[in-house]
Amino acid sequence: MVLADLVYTAARHLDHLHQQFNDAAGSAASTLTRAISGNAAINSLGVLQNSATQIDILAARRADAVDRLKEVIGAYRQVTASKDTTARQPTSPRAAPAAIPASAVLPPSAVRGHHR
């Protein structure tokens, strides 16, 4: 259950970062579109100013969140696979190995009852 919660939390975190990334990229695209069409004054300090840095940071955080989600899903799969394997194994004890015949380990004289 703990791993399932971690998967859920990692997925929600990724969704949140993805939304922030989309919002920042959309805003930058809108700013660039207005600048290209001449509908906005171009700032001498830069068209995107801090937006480009924010988008880069969000992209890196999103990539980290994707990696984290993959790791958590991998751990979840390992745990559930090992539980499946354990559940499929027979619960009855294994049969004892067959007894080795005395003739295989004792000299022929001992098996026939002869002593020298």
C-alpha positions in Angstrom: 0.0 0.0 0.0 2.9 2.3 0.8 4.3 1.9 -2.7 0.9 2.5 -4.3 0.8 5.8 -2.4 4.2 6.7 -3.6 3.2 6.0 -7.2 0.1 8.2 -6.7 2.1 11.0 -5.1 4.8 10.9 -7.8 2.2 10.9 -10.6 0.4 13.9 -9.0 3.6 15.8 -8.6 4.5 15.1 -12.3 1.0 16.3 -13.3 1.4 19.5 -11.3 4.9 20.3 -12.8 3.6 19.5 -16.3 0.8 21.9 -15.9 3.2 24.6 -14.6 5.5 23.9 -17.6 2.6 24.2 -20.1 1.4 27.4 -18.5 4.8 29.0 -18.6 5.5 27.8 -22.2 2.0 29.0 -23.3 2.6 32.4 -21.8 6.0 32.7 -23.5 4.5 31.6 -26.8 1.8 34.2 -26.4 4.4 36.9 -25.6 6.5 35.9 -28.7 3.4 35.8 -30.9 2.5 39.4 -29.8 6.1 40.5 -30.3 6.3 39.0 -33.8 3.0 40.5 -34.9 4.0 43.9 -33.6 1.2 44.0 -31.0 3.6 44.3 -28.1 6.5 46.6 -27.3 9.8 44.7 -27.2 11.6 45.2 -23.9 15.2 46.1 -24.4 16.1 43.7 -21.6 14.7 40.8 -23.5 11.5 39.5 -24.9 11.1 36.6 -22.5 13.2 38.1 -19.6 12.7 35.6 -16.7 10.2 33.4 -18.6 13.0 31.5 -20.4 14.8 30.7 -17.2 11.5 29.6 -15.5 10.7 27.3 -18.5 14.2 25.8 -18.3 13.8 25.1 -14.6 10.4 23.7 -15.0 11.5 21.5 -17.8 14.4 20.1 -15.7 12.0 19.6 -12.7 9.5 17.8 -15.0 12.3 15.5 -16.3 13.3 14.7 -12.7 9.7 14.0 -11.8 9.4 11.6 -14.8 12.5 9.7 -13.7 11.2 9.6 -10.1 7.8 8.2 -11.3 9.6 5.6 -13.4 11.7 4.5 -10.4 8.7 4.2 -8.1 6.7 2.3 -10.7 9.7 0.0 -11.2 9.8 -0.7 -7.4 6.1 -1.3 -7.3 6.3 -3.8 -10.1 9.2 -5.6 -8.4 7.3 -5.9 -5.2 4.1 -7.0 -6.8 5.9 -9.5 -9.0 7.6 -11.0 -6.0 4.3 -11.3 -4.2 2.8 -13.0 -7.2 5.7 -15.5 -7.3 5.3 -16.2 -3.6 1.6 -16.6 -4.0 1.9 -19.1 -6.8 4.4 -21.4 -5.0 2.9 -24.5 -3.4 2.2 -24.3 0.2 2.7 -28.0 0.9 6.1 -29.2 1.9 8.3 -30.7 -0.8 8.6 -34.4 -1.1 11.6 -36.0 0.6 14.3 -37.2 -1.8 14.1 -40.9 -2.6 16.2 -43.2 -0.4 19.5 -44.4 -1.8 19.5 -48.2 -2.0 22.0 -49.9 0.3 23.6 -51.6 -2.6 24.7 -48.2 -4.0 26.7 -47.3 -0.9 27.7 -50.5 0.8 30.2 -53.0 -0.5 28.6 -56.1 -2.1 29.6 -58.3 0.8 27.7 -56.1 3.4 24.6 -56.1 1.3 24.5 -59.9 1.0 25.2 -60.4 4.6 28.7 -61.9 4.1 31.5 -60.7 6.4 35.1 -61.4 5.7 
